[in-house]
Amino acid sequence: MAEAGADEAGGGRLAAAVGRLYAVPLADFMATRTSLVAQAKADKDKALAARLGKLRKPSVAAWTLNQLVRARPDLVEEIESVGAQLRAAQANLHGTAITALRPARDQLIADVLAGAGEISAGGGSSLSGPAADEIRDSVIAALASAEASEAVTSGALTRALHYSGFGEVDLEDAVVATTTGRLLRLIRTSEVADDEQPGEAPPEAEPEGDEPEPEPKEEEPEPEPEDEPEEEPEPEDEPEDEDEDESDEEPEPEDEPEPEDEPEEQGPVEEGDPEALIEEAAQAYAQAAAEVARAKAAVRESSERLDAIKGRIAELGAELARAEAESEELFAADAQAREAMAAAVKTRQAAAELLAKREADG
């Protein structure tokens, strides 16, 4: 039970730290991460410090979506609602329902892009075309997959998501998760305020559990041997031991900075830490490689669709040619029929005139 409580507390501290880190301006991400790592070390939480030191800096599109889901909970509800309806319709192969949901889907994407533009404008910049495309792709992925929806609305997205129209959405390195793989949900401002109080209490309680001072309280029963003069020197030695213990305890905080030698735990500085720059470059390269692979797959899919459309156009062209030939034949037949009808009318009129003349003569 105690271990489970410790795990929950650790997860709560990680979620709170992630909520703060991915809410700051993109330019402040590295400095904020450094500060959070330092705070975790000061709180003697080496595991949290190591975890925070490995958090990825989000792409522009991912950062914009993270801020949008914080500012617009109504859009989060729409993504979850419309996505659930679309997935249910697709699972049941209800084409009519899918068609009926298309306007809501298109309006949601438009609303998200408009909100993303407002977020960018609020930061003093404009939303670029590539970033807008990545945001649109991420929303489409969220509508197609429940896991992708959870990632997009988590507020801790690190890169854009893509959905090719079939299969699962790739979420690898796309969102912050716990060591067990569970995605961290978005923590609202009010929840962070509530979590801070219980989150601060454990650090205060931890020193009390770590300090050996409660043990010296056992000296209180030592007055019993006060009647024995021979044992009095022993308490004198005990303070010396306490001093030695204290001296041993004092270096402990000095030993704590040892993890700082680890490049991952040490909060990287944007311009001063080459290893951090290498890490960021490696992450950017990996993301770019993934984007290239997805782009190639999209190009292949588009080429296949284009070939199919060209084939269909050729078929329709042949059908059109046949229809035009048939139309010409029908026009010719119609003209002949009209001529025959005109001749018949003339013959009838001539016969009527002849009949009338004979009746008059008779």
C-alpha positions as a printed Julia matrix, in Angstrom:
362×3 Matrix{Float64}:
   0.0    0.0      0.0
   2.83   2.37     0.89
   4.58   1.68    -2.43
   1.35   2.28    -4.36
   0.87   5.57    -2.53
   4.43   6.58    -3.34
   3.91   5.77    -7.02
   0.72   7.84    -7.12
   2.45  10.74    -5.39
   5.36  10.53    -7.85
   2.96  10.44   -10.79
   1.13  13.45    -9.4
   4.35  15.44    -9.09
   5.35  14.47   -12.63
   1.94  15.45   -14.0
   2.07  18.8    -12.21
   5.59  19.51   -13.49
   4.65  18.5    -17.04
   1.57  20.71   -16.85
   3.74  23.71   -15.96
   6.51  22.93   -18.44
   4.32  22.5    -21.52
   2.29  25.61   -20.68
   5.18  28.09   -20.88
   6.14  29.98   -24.06
   8.16  27.81   -26.42
  11.23  30.02   -26.02
  11.15  29.45   -22.23
  10.89  25.66   -22.42
  14.57  24.84   -21.83
  15.0   27.32   -18.97
  11.81  26.1    -17.3
  12.89  22.48   -17.62
  16.22  23.34   -16.03
  14.42  25.03   -13.13
  12.07  22.07   -12.61
  14.97  19.6    -12.64
  16.82  21.71   -10.06
  13.72  21.89    -7.87
  13.27  18.11    -8.04
  16.88  17.62    -6.99
  16.43  20.07    -4.14
  13.43  17.99    -3.04
  15.67  14.88    -3.16
  13.5   13.34    -5.88
  16.2   12.0     -8.19
  13.76   9.87   -10.2
  11.59  12.9    -10.99
  14.66  14.98   -11.87
  15.84  12.31   -14.3
  12.38  12.01   -15.85
  12.02  15.78   -16.29
  15.49  16.06   -17.81
  14.42  13.76   -20.66
  11.23  15.62   -21.62
  11.24  16.68   -25.27
  10.78  20.21   -26.5
   7.55  20.35   -28.54
   7.39  21.36   -32.19
   5.66  24.63   -33.07
   2.47  22.82   -34.09
   2.48  20.63   -30.97
   3.12  23.62   -28.69
   0.27  25.55   -30.33
  -2.12  22.63   -29.8
  -0.98  22.3    -26.18
  -1.87  25.94   -25.52
  -5.14  25.66   -27.44
  -6.48  22.73   -25.41
  -5.69  24.7    -22.26
  -7.43  27.85   -23.49
 -10.39  26.19   -25.25
 -11.89  23.3    -23.25
 -14.93  23.54   -25.53
 -12.78  22.41   -28.47
 -11.48  19.51   -26.39
 -15.06  18.38   -25.8
 -15.84  18.72   -29.51
 -12.79  16.66   -30.5
 -13.8   13.92   -28.07
 -17.5   14.01   -29.02
 -17.19  14.21   -32.82
 -14.33  11.7    -32.77
 -16.35   9.17   -30.76
 -19.31   9.5    -33.15
 -17.13   9.15   -36.26
 -15.3    6.11   -34.89
 -18.58   4.45   -33.97
 -20.01   5.12   -37.44
 -16.87   3.78   -39.13
 -16.81   0.69   -36.91
 -20.41  -0.08   -37.86
 -19.86   0.86   -41.54
 -22.66   3.42   -41.41
 -21.94   5.46   -44.52
 -24.98   7.68   -44.0
 -23.88   8.56   -40.46
 -20.33   9.29   -41.64
 -21.67  11.61   -44.34
 -23.96  13.33   -41.84
 -21.0   13.96   -39.51
 -18.81  15.47   -42.25
 -20.05  19.07   -41.7
 -19.36  18.81   -37.95
 -15.89  17.4    -38.69
 -15.03  20.15   -41.16
 -16.34  22.86   -38.82
 -14.31  21.45   -35.92
 -11.12  21.48   -37.98
 -11.84  25.07   -39.04
 -12.47  26.09   -35.41
  -9.22  24.46   -34.26
  -7.21  26.2    -36.98
  -8.85  29.53   -36.13
  -8.05  29.02   -32.45
  -4.47  28.04   -33.29
  -4.14  31.26   -35.28
  -5.31  33.23   -32.26
  -2.79  31.45   -30.02
   0.03  32.31   -32.44
  -1.14  35.91   -32.75
  -1.24  36.18   -28.96
   2.43  35.19   -28.92
   3.33  37.88   -31.43
   3.63  35.66   -34.5
   1.48  34.18   -37.25
   0.64  30.53   -37.83
   2.76  29.23   -40.71
   1.33  27.06   -43.47
   3.31  23.93   -42.5
   2.32  24.32   -38.84
  -1.34  24.73   -39.82
  -1.11  21.56   -41.95
   0.39  19.63   -39.02
  -2.34  20.88   -36.69
  -5.01  19.83   -39.19
  -3.39  16.39   -39.56
  -3.25  16.01   -35.77
  -6.96  16.79   -35.4
  -7.83  14.29   -38.16
  -5.74  11.67   -36.34
  -7.49  12.51   -33.06
 -10.88  12.0    -34.71
  -9.78   8.64   -36.14
  -8.15   7.17   -33.01
  -9.15   7.32   -29.34
  -5.48   7.08   -28.32
  -4.55   9.93   -30.65
  -7.44  11.97   -29.24
  -6.1   11.44   -25.73
  -2.63  12.51   -26.88
  -3.83  15.67   -28.66
  -5.97  16.77   -25.71
  -3.33  15.9    -23.09
  -1.63  19.28   -23.34
   1.75  17.51   -23.47
   2.08  16.78   -27.19
   5.67  16.88   -28.5
   5.09  16.45   -32.25
   2.27  16.44   -34.76
   0.25  13.28   -35.47
  -0.68  11.86   -38.87
  -3.34   9.41   -40.03
  -3.02   7.82   -43.48
  -6.62   6.64   -43.63
  -5.99   3.1    -42.38
  -4.09   1.39   -39.56
  -3.12   2.9    -36.21
  -1.76   6.38   -35.5
   1.95   6.39   -34.61
   2.27   7.87   -31.09
   5.93   7.01   -30.48
   7.71   9.99   -28.86
   4.66  12.11   -29.65
   3.37  12.73   -26.13
   4.61  12.67   -22.53
   3.7    9.48   -20.69
   4.57   7.81   -17.41
   7.16   5.05   -17.19
   4.29   2.56   -17.46
   3.15   4.1    -20.76
   0.05   5.83   -19.39
  -0.56   9.21   -21.0
  -0.61  12.2    -18.68
  -3.92  14.0    -18.96
  -4.17  17.78   -19.06
  -4.18  19.33   -15.59
  -6.37  22.39   -15.37
  -5.21  25.48   -13.49
  -7.61  24.79   -10.63
  -6.37  21.23   -10.35
  -2.76  22.36   -10.24
  -3.6   24.7     -7.36
  -5.23  21.83    -5.47
  -2.36  19.46    -6.21
   0.31  21.89    -5.08
  -0.74  21.71    -1.44
  -0.52  17.93    -1.1
   2.51  17.98    -3.37
   4.4   20.31    -1.02
   3.55  18.33     2.06
   5.53  15.2      1.11
   8.84  17.09     0.8
   8.32  18.43     4.34
   7.45  14.97     5.57
  10.41  13.37     3.81
  13.09  15.33     5.65
  11.46  14.32     8.92
  11.68  10.68     7.87
  15.26  11.07     6.61
  16.62  13.05     9.56
  18.16  10.82    12.21
  17.34  13.45    14.85
  14.35  11.49    16.21
  16.76   8.71    17.14
  18.76  10.84    19.58
  15.48  11.32    21.46
  16.3    7.91    22.91
  18.77   9.81    25.09
  15.84  10.72    27.32
  15.9    7.3     28.98
  19.63   7.82    29.53
  19.04   9.89    32.64
  18.43   6.55    34.37
  22.12   5.78    34.27
  22.79   9.26    35.72
  22.81   7.6     39.12
  25.73   5.55    37.91
  28.7    7.89    37.64
  30.67   5.35    35.68
  28.25   5.4     32.77
  28.16   9.2     32.54
  31.15   9.32    30.19
  29.18   7.23    27.72
  26.66  10.01    27.04
  29.67  12.3     26.52
  30.86   9.97    23.78
  27.38   9.88    22.3
  27.33  13.58    21.46
  30.63  13.03    19.73
  28.96  10.27    17.74
  26.1   12.62    17.06
  28.54  15.2     15.8
  30.08  12.57    13.63
  26.63  11.57    12.41
  25.82  15.18    11.74
  29.06  15.57     9.89
  28.17  12.48     7.93
  24.72  13.85     7.25
  25.96  17.26     6.14
  27.82  15.94     3.11
  24.68  14.11     2.0
  23.21  17.22     0.41
  26.65  17.75    -1.14
  26.48  14.24    -2.61
  23.05  14.96    -4.07
  24.47  17.06    -6.91
  26.17  13.89    -8.22
  23.27  13.3    -10.65
  24.12  16.68   -12.12
  27.0   14.96   -13.89
  24.38  13.08   -15.86
  23.62  15.08   -19.0
  19.99  14.02   -19.06
  19.22  15.1    -15.49
  21.1   18.33   -15.76
  18.78  20.91   -17.21
  20.29  21.91   -20.52
  20.78  25.53   -21.36
  19.86  26.71   -24.81
  23.22  28.23   -25.67
  25.62  26.78   -23.1
  25.21  23.02   -23.12
  26.55  21.27   -26.23
  25.09  17.93   -25.18
  21.64  19.51   -24.88
  22.04  21.05   -28.33
  23.08  17.67   -29.71
  20.07  16.06   -28.06
  17.73  18.68   -29.53
  19.34  18.24   -32.95
  18.95  14.46   -32.73
  15.31  14.85   -31.78
  14.75  17.28   -34.63
  16.47  14.9    -37.05
  14.34  11.97   -35.86
  11.18  14.01   -36.23
  12.23  15.18   -39.69
  13.02  11.61   -40.76
   9.63  10.47   -39.53
   7.98  13.35   -41.4
   9.85  12.4    -44.59
   8.75   8.77   -44.26
   5.16   9.83   -43.72
   5.37  12.25   -46.64
   6.68   9.51   -48.93
   3.86   7.22   -47.86
   1.37  10.01   -48.51
   2.9   10.63   -51.96
   2.64   6.94   -52.83
  -0.96   6.84   -51.68
  -1.75  10.02   -53.62
  -0.08   8.6    -56.74
  -2.13   5.43   -56.5
  -5.31   7.44   -56.09
  -4.33   9.69   -58.99
  -3.72   6.68   -61.24
  -7.1    5.28   -60.26
  -8.75   8.61   -61.01
  -7.0    8.83   -64.38
  -8.25   5.34   -65.23
 -11.74   6.34   -64.22
 -11.5    9.49   -66.33
 -10.48   7.38   -69.33
 -13.46   5.1    -68.77
 -15.78   8.06   -68.46
 -14.28   9.54   -71.63
 -15.04   6.36   -73.54
 -18.57   6.33   -72.15
 -18.98   9.96   -73.16
 -17.81   9.2    -76.72
 -20.29   6.36   -76.96
 -23.05   8.57   -75.59
 -22.23  11.32   -78.1
 -22.33   8.83   -81.0
 -25.64   7.47   -79.77
 -26.92  11.01   -79.42
 -25.99  11.81   -83.01
 -27.79   8.69   -84.19
 -30.87   9.68   -82.22
 -30.76  13.19   -83.67
 -30.61  11.72   -87.21
 -33.49   9.35   -86.51
 -35.48  12.21   -85.02
 -34.89  14.32   -88.15
 -36.05  11.5    -90.41
 -39.13  10.95   -88.27
 -39.99  14.65   -88.45
 -39.62  14.64   -92.25
 -41.85  11.58   -92.57
 -44.42  13.2    -90.29
 -44.4   16.39   -92.41
 -44.92  14.37   -95.61
 -47.8   12.48   -94.0
 -49.44  15.75   -92.95
 -49.19  17.09   -96.5
 -50.68  13.89   -97.93
 -53.55  14.06   -95.46
 -54.26  17.69   -96.36
 -54.24  16.89  -100.12
 -56.61  13.97   -99.56
 -58.93  16.17   -97.52
 -59.0   18.84  -100.23
 -59.72  16.23  -102.95
 -62.54  14.76  -100.91
 -64.07  18.15  -100.31
 -63.93  18.98  -104.05
 -65.69  15.76  -105.06
 -68.43  16.36  -102.53
 -68.93  19.83  -103.97
 -69.12  18.53  -107.57
 -71.5   15.71  -106.68
